[in-house]
């Protein structure tokens, strides 16, 4: 029998062992580590700086007093409360879909939706750099899987041609991609992907996790930015990034959402998220979609351009290559009071270990200038 200590030793020798980093402060542009050290936080997905926003803190406190702290049961038992339904109605309007469904996390959304939608008679086609949750959901479904090289439209079309020939008469072809890729920060060629899925009669699941709140009118995402919302079958994302909270969502047709209520195991067999959380997400989306959200997005994009004028998202990867060097770079930055994580396999492909810099609307111009100077030896 394998000894866990031996496995940990092997991970250590490969530069792949992970350890939890404790923070002794709220999430924000400046965080305090467990040893008391304060550093500038360029590692968070809190793109609009809402995780510790006074307005949302006050809203959460009010919602807790009104709805309590827990839901008490799964959504299909007695856990569905008015804030859950109000949030889902708001989301459908916000994302331009017939209906919406919320989950406990983005990971639960991906695994529940794909495995609830597809089975062994179906085919799932994924971008090679799709998030682990999308890959795991595809594996759980039992569907045949095909991977196309990152953003390679020719190979995608080849896979779609193959799928049309292989799928059963009642089978589904599901195409899966992200709008902003979480580790590279680049965009999917979404208009071309939509055209291909329509040409071959596939369904498209678009993960807008890192675009929600950041891109498009009112921060509605890349699909809205390109005017493609009504041509995408399933849009999913999270509230754990730009919205500053936690949870995940699916926006789709009424029939697809109702099917997930009956098929998505991560929805059916999970206790419903706190109704106070659902109500506070509602408040966050109102903020994101209003004039305050517009102001925060302008500040975010100013900050992004200050660090890299060619960037297409708030995620800026600096490829180092080997694990040890990436860890050394991250530790060196920490000594200079910058929290920037080293990202390694299996999160990214072998040999592409990197620093993953993320920007927030909360960052100040001087901090970004100092970071840019500190990064110069690796760029």
C-alpha positions as a printed NumPy array, in Angstrom:
array([[  0.   ,   0.   ,   0.   ],
       [  1.276,   3.472,  -0.842],
       [  2.415,   5.558,   2.091],
       [  1.121,   9.16 ,   1.946],
       [  4.451,  10.35 ,   3.359],
       [  6.27 ,   8.861,   0.372],
       [  3.878,  10.548,  -2.02 ],
       [  4.394,  13.876,  -0.273],
       [  8.155,  13.405,  -0.45 ],
       [  7.926,  12.783,  -4.178],
       [  5.847,  15.914,  -4.658],
       [  8.43 ,  17.828,  -2.624],
       [ 11.284,  16.559,  -4.776],
       [  9.453,  17.634,  -7.948],
       [  8.683,  21.085,  -6.608],
       [  4.966,  20.255,  -6.685],
       [  3.986,  20.061,  -3.018],
       [  1.385,  22.628,  -2.   ],
       [  0.809,  24.128,   1.441],
       [ -1.998,  26.316,   2.695],
       [ -1.106,  29.978,   3.173],
       [ -2.866,  31.565,   6.128],
       [ -3.962,  35.193,   5.983],
       [ -4.747,  37.113,   9.163],
       [ -6.628,  39.92 ,   7.453],
       [ -9.64 ,  40.369,   5.191],
       [ -9.135,  39.91 ,   1.468],
       [ -7.902,  43.108,  -0.15 ],
       [ -5.102,  44.903,  -1.969],
       [ -3.005,  44.721,   1.205],
       [ -3.065,  41.504,   3.229],
       [ -1.364,  40.349,   6.434],
       [  0.241,  36.928,   6.539],
       [  0.253,  34.632,   9.57 ],
       [  3.724,  35.833,  10.611],
       [  2.505,  39.44 ,  10.677],
       [  4.128,  40.42 ,   7.398],
       [  2.017,  42.758,   5.271],
       [  2.233,  42.55 ,   1.506],
       [  0.538,  43.803,  -1.629],
       [ -1.851,  41.182,  -2.899],
       [ -1.493,  40.479,  -6.621],
       [ -2.804,  36.91 ,  -6.364],
       [ -6.536,  37.298,  -5.772],
       [ -9.435,  36.948,  -8.242],
       [-11.22 ,  39.806,  -6.438],
       [-11.118,  41.848,  -9.641],
       [-13.413,  44.686,  -8.563],
       [-12.25 ,  44.804,  -4.938],
       [-15.662,  43.787,  -3.594],
       [-14.613,  40.996,  -1.208],
       [-14.217,  43.497,   1.618],
       [-16.443,  46.271,   0.272],
       [-18.269,  48.263,   2.965],
       [-21.521,  48.273,   0.975],
       [-21.604,  44.493,   0.641],
       [-20.553,  43.969,   4.262],
       [-23.509,  46.106,   5.371],
       [-25.834,  44.275,   2.964],
       [-24.652,  40.873,   4.215],
       [-25.236,  41.906,   7.831],
       [-28.748,  43.103,   6.999],
       [-29.482,  39.927,   5.034],
       [-28.205,  37.73 ,   7.864],
       [-30.541,  39.464,  10.304],
       [-33.45 ,  38.958,   7.893],
       [-32.843,  35.407,   6.612],
       [-30.545,  33.73 ,   9.152],
       [-27.229,  32.007,   8.493],
       [-28.229,  28.67 ,   6.96 ],
       [-30.742,  27.191,   4.539],
       [-31.322,  23.958,   6.471],
       [-31.722,  21.565,   3.547],
       [-31.121,  20.938,  -0.124],
       [-33.029,  23.016,  -2.654],
       [-35.442,  20.16 ,  -3.485],
       [-36.336,  19.469,   0.16 ],
       [-37.039,  22.765,   1.92 ],
       [-33.888,  24.78 ,   1.226],
       [-35.257,  26.987,  -1.553],
       [-36.009,  30.402,  -0.09 ],
       [-37.093,  33.619,  -1.725],
       [-33.534,  35.033,  -2.082],
       [-32.484,  32.012,  -4.165],
       [-35.362,  32.485,  -6.607],
       [-34.969,  36.262,  -6.727],
       [-31.258,  35.878,  -7.498],
       [-31.941,  33.371, -10.274],
       [-34.542,  35.641, -11.861],
       [-32.107,  38.564, -11.683],
       [-29.318,  36.469, -13.216],
       [-31.455,  35.371, -16.14 ],
       [-32.299,  38.997, -16.901],
       [-28.676,  40.082, -16.426],
       [-27.258,  37.415, -18.732],
       [-30.06 ,  37.51 , -21.291],
       [-31.293,  33.944, -20.799],
       [-34.683,  32.371, -20.144],
       [-33.706,  30.97 , -16.765],
       [-30.869,  30.527, -14.284],
       [-29.847,  28.133, -11.529],
       [-27.357,  28.728,  -8.714],
       [-24.917,  26.252,  -7.188],
       [-22.656,  26.176,  -4.14 ],
       [-19.529,  26.841,  -6.238],
       [-18.281,  27.201,  -9.776],
       [-16.746,  23.725,  -9.52 ],
       [-20.115,  22.287,  -8.506],
       [-21.744,  24.091, -11.422],
       [-19.371,  22.611, -14.002],
       [-19.381,  19.064, -12.669],
       [-23.137,  19.028, -12.08 ],
       [-24.177,  20.563, -15.382],
       [-21.933,  18.544, -17.704],
       [-22.565,  15.228, -15.98 ],
       [-26.284,  16.02 , -15.773],
       [-26.519,  16.939, -19.442],
       [-24.365,  14.225, -21.028],
       [-24.018,  10.449, -20.795],
       [-22.192,   7.642, -22.589],
       [-24.183,   8.223, -25.801],
       [-22.848,  11.78 , -26.067],
       [-19.602,  13.497, -27.068],
       [-17.909,  16.348, -25.204],
       [-15.276,  18.457, -26.974],
       [-13.091,  20.663, -24.784],
       [-10.34 ,  23.218, -25.208],
       [ -7.08 ,  21.745, -23.891],
       [ -6.739,  24.538, -21.311],
       [-10.256,  24.179, -19.912],
       [-10.539,  24.42 , -16.136],
       [-10.247,  21.227, -14.094],
       [-13.926,  21.433, -13.124],
       [-14.956,  21.279, -16.785],
       [-12.685,  18.299, -17.409],
       [-13.927,  16.504, -14.291],
       [-17.556,  17.121, -15.217],
       [-16.906,  15.646, -18.656],
       [-15.273,  12.56 , -17.158],
       [-18.126,  12.098, -14.691],
       [-20.654,  12.194, -17.519],
       [-19.228,   9.052, -19.158],
       [-19.383,  10.777, -22.551],
       [-16.705,  10.29 , -25.177],
       [-14.201,  13.124, -24.795],
       [-12.108,  14.884, -27.406],
       [ -9.617,  17.655, -26.655],
       [ -8.558,  20.294, -29.157],
       [ -5.329,  22.343, -28.839],
       [ -5.897,  25.664, -27.154],
       [ -8.002,  27.981, -29.356],
       [ -7.191,  25.859, -32.438],
       [-10.253,  26.365, -34.643],
       [ -9.102,  23.99 , -37.374],
       [ -8.716,  21.096, -34.942],
       [-11.998,  22.012, -33.277],
       [-13.764,  21.774, -36.618],
       [-12.103,  18.429, -37.3  ],
       [-13.389,  17.121, -33.955],
       [-16.879,  18.422, -34.706],
       [-16.883,  16.705, -38.112],
       [-15.863,  13.449, -36.418],
       [-18.496,  13.869, -33.699],
       [-21.33 ,  14.38 , -36.183],
       [-20.424,  11.07 , -37.811],
       [-20.087,   9.17 , -34.526],
       [-22.89 ,  10.472, -32.31 ],
       [-26.164,   8.551, -32.044],
       [-29.368,  10.016, -33.464],
       [-30.45 ,  11.127, -29.979],
       [-26.946,  11.91 , -28.793],
       [-25.625,  15.327, -27.857],
       [-22.42 ,  17.035, -28.93 ],
       [-21.33 ,  19.466, -26.222],
       [-18.571,  21.979, -26.93 ],
       [-16.916,  23.412, -23.812],
       [-14.656,  26.449, -23.5  ],
       [-13.884,  29.417, -21.272],
       [-14.269,  33.034, -22.318],
       [-11.166,  34.14 , -20.37 ],
       [ -8.754,  31.325, -19.589],
       [ -7.863,  31.251, -15.93 ],
       [ -4.122,  30.64 , -16.159],
       [ -3.22 ,  32.389, -19.432],
       [ -5.652,  35.297, -19.274],
       [ -6.313,  35.159, -23.016],
       [ -9.701,  35.163, -24.727],
       [-11.463,  32.428, -26.655],
       [-12.214,  33.218, -30.327],
       [-15.847,  33.14 , -29.323],
       [-17.529,  34.388, -32.49 ],
       [-15.769,  31.713, -34.548],
       [-16.566,  29.016, -31.975],
       [-20.251,  29.967, -31.995],
       [-20.289,  29.787, -35.792],
       [-18.742,  26.3  , -35.72 ],
       [-21.118,  24.946, -33.073],
       [-24.061,  26.178, -35.139],
       [-22.63 ,  24.707, -38.344],
       [-22.384,  21.247, -36.778],
       [-25.446,  21.337, -34.515],
       [-23.538,  21.207, -31.218],
       [-24.418,  22.747, -27.867],
       [-21.986,  25.281, -26.406],
       [-21.152,  25.608, -22.705],
       [-19.239,  28.848, -22.058],
       [-17.538,  29.395, -18.708],
       [-17.535,  33.145, -18.031],
       [-15.904,  32.843, -14.584],
       [-13.127,  35.368, -15.219],
       [-15.154,  37.621, -17.535],
       [-18.206,  38.107, -15.298],
       [-18.097,  41.64 , -13.886],
       [-14.979,  42.512, -15.876],
       [-15.855,  42.539, -19.594],
       [-18.864,  43.647, -21.593],
       [-21.746,  46.064, -20.962],
       [-22.57 ,  46.078, -17.234],
       [-19.842,  43.454, -16.807],
       [-22.064,  40.763, -18.347],
       [-19.118,  38.936, -19.937],
       [-17.497,  38.248, -23.279],
       [-20.696,  36.872, -24.807],
       [-22.405,  40.213, -24.151],
       [-19.37 ,  42.164, -25.354],
       [-19.62 ,  40.381, -28.717],
       [-23.437,  40.385, -28.905],
       [-23.571,  36.572, -28.755],
       [-25.599,  35.942, -25.591],
       [-28.655,  34.615, -27.424],
       [-26.536,  32.183, -29.488],
       [-24.886,  30.399, -26.548],
       [-26.769,  27.447, -25.085],
       [-25.297,  27.351, -21.592],
       [-23.455,  30.154, -19.803],
       [-21.876,  29.44 , -16.447],
       [-19.699,  31.359, -14.042],
       [-18.972,  32.134, -10.416],
       [-19.648,  34.742,  -7.768],
       [-16.26 ,  34.08 ,  -6.168],
       [-14.266,  36.415,  -8.391],
       [-15.487,  39.848,  -9.506],
       [-18.592,  39.615,  -7.303],
       [-16.4  ,  39.115,  -4.229],
       [-18.557,  36.36 ,  -2.687],
       [-18.969,  32.635,  -3.462],
       [-21.15 ,  30.287,  -5.468],
       [-21.766,  29.445,  -9.114],
       [-24.493,  29.806, -11.716],
       [-25.892,  28.395, -14.93 ],
       [-27.896,  30.524, -17.381],
       [-29.74 ,  28.641, -20.123],
       [-33.176,  27.867, -21.548],
       [-35.992,  27.09 , -19.144],
       [-36.017,  23.446, -20.204],
       [-32.25 ,  23.016, -19.71 ],
       [-32.395,  24.635, -16.279],
       [-35.35 ,  22.462, -15.262],
       [-33.443,  19.405, -16.482],
       [-30.516,  20.352, -14.232],
       [-32.864,  20.627, -11.251],
       [-33.626,  16.959, -11.907],
       [-30.211,  15.708, -13.075],
       [-27.345,  17.803, -11.66 ],
       [-26.181,  15.784,  -8.65 ],
       [-24.075,  18.618,  -7.217],
       [-27.28 ,  20.679,  -7.057],
       [-29.679,  17.962,  -5.932],
       [-27.544,  16.525,  -3.132],
       [-26.003,  19.711,  -1.695],
       [-27.469,  21.826,   1.068],
       [-28.641,  25.1  ,  -0.464],
       [-26.31 ,  28.076,  -0.069],
       [-27.163,  30.451,   2.747],
       [-30.184,  32.601,   1.815],
       [-28.293,  35.588,   3.229],
       [-25.475,  34.864,   0.791],
       [-27.938,  34.626,  -2.107],
       [-29.473,  37.952,  -1.12 ],
       [-26.028,  39.571,  -0.908],
       [-25.069,  38.225,  -4.347],
       [-28.248,  39.92 ,  -5.592],
       [-26.936,  43.175,  -4.093],
       [-23.504,  42.609,  -5.649],
       [-24.954,  42.104,  -9.132],
       [-26.954,  45.315,  -8.78 ],
       [-23.704,  47.069,  -7.888],
       [-21.723,  45.433, -10.71 ],
       [-24.375,  46.268, -13.3  ],
       [-24.783,  49.904, -12.236],
       [-22.746,  53.1  , -12.413],
       [-20.547,  52.041,  -9.476],
       [-19.674,  48.876, -11.355],
       [-18.79 ,  50.92 , -14.43 ],
       [-16.45 ,  53.061, -12.314],
       [-14.769,  50.011, -10.823],
       [-14.286,  48.464, -14.27 ],
       [-12.703,  51.657, -15.58 ],
       [-10.301,  51.659, -12.635],
       [ -9.518,  47.972, -13.144],
       [ -8.731,  48.439, -16.832],
       [ -6.579,  51.475, -16.053],
       [ -4.623,  49.316, -13.62 ],
       [ -4.321,  46.473, -16.142],
       [ -3.002,  48.846, -18.801],
       [ -0.507,  50.327, -16.34 ],
       [  1.092,  46.931, -15.898],
       [  0.679,  45.647, -19.47 ],
       [ -0.941,  47.74 , -22.197],
       [ -1.468,  44.65 , -24.378],
       [ -3.323,  42.588, -21.74 ],
       [ -6.827,  41.339, -22.579],
       [ -7.856,  40.468, -19.021],
       [ -6.946,  41.003, -15.37 ],
       [ -4.781,  37.854, -15.47 ],
       [ -1.153,  38.343, -16.526],
       [  0.964,  35.161, -16.642],
       [  4.748,  35.331, -16.587],
       [  6.033,  31.997, -17.841],
       [  9.138,  30.836, -15.96 ],
       [  9.303,  27.201, -17.08 ],
       [ 10.586,  24.988, -14.281],
       [  8.897,  24.541, -10.904],
       [ 11.886,  25.443,  -8.744],
       [ 12.532,  28.665, -10.623],
       [  8.886,  29.698, -10.438],
       [  8.839,  29.065,  -6.687],
       [ 12.068,  31.016,  -6.272],
       [ 10.598,  33.938,  -8.221],
       [  7.468,  33.914,  -6.088],
       [  9.512,  33.812,  -2.867],
       [ 11.724,  36.647,  -4.091],
       [  8.674,  38.788,  -4.75 ],
       [  7.319,  37.97 ,  -1.305],
       [ 10.552,  39.252,   0.225],
       [  9.81 ,  42.496,  -1.613],
       [  6.278,  42.549,  -0.118],
       [  4.381,  41.261,  -3.176],
       [  2.112,  38.225,  -2.927],
       [  2.246,  36.591,  -6.389],
       [  1.719,  32.81 ,  -6.591],
       [  3.788,  30.263,  -8.472],
       [  1.448,  28.125, -10.58 ],
       [  2.695,  24.625, -11.436],
       [  1.584,  21.327, -12.912],
       [ -1.119,  19.965, -12.914],
       [ -2.771,  23.408, -12.907],
       [ -0.703,  24.281, -15.98 ],
       [  1.121,  21.968, -18.425],
       [  4.534,  20.612, -17.456],
       [  7.367,  22.984, -18.256],
       [  5.132,  26.078, -18.123],
       [  5.323,  26.934, -14.416],
       [  4.613,  30.607, -14.023],
       [  3.908,  33.616, -11.916],
       [  0.196,  34.456, -12.14 ],
       [ -0.299,  38.167, -11.549],
       [ -3.863,  39.385, -11.098],
       [ -5.005,  42.993, -10.963],
       [ -7.846,  44.555,  -9.003],
       [ -9.69 ,  47.85 ,  -9.118],
       [ -8.491,  48.29 ,  -5.53 ],
       [ -4.801,  48.521,  -6.469],
       [ -3.108,  51.918,  -6.428],
       [ -0.93 ,  53.293,  -9.231],
       [  2.209,  53.388,  -7.076],
       [  1.839,  49.748,  -6.061],
       [  1.55 ,  48.66 ,  -9.681],
       [  4.637,  50.675, -10.597],
       [  6.605,  49.016,  -7.795],
       [  5.42 ,  45.566,  -8.866],
       [  6.367,  46.274, -12.48 ],
       [  9.886,  47.131, -11.349],
       [ 10.11 ,  44.018,  -9.171],
       [  8.924,  41.824, -12.067],
       [ 11.416,  43.235, -14.57 ],
       [ 14.001,  40.497, -13.952],
       [ 11.517,  37.799, -15.081],
       [  9.701,  39.581, -17.92 ]])
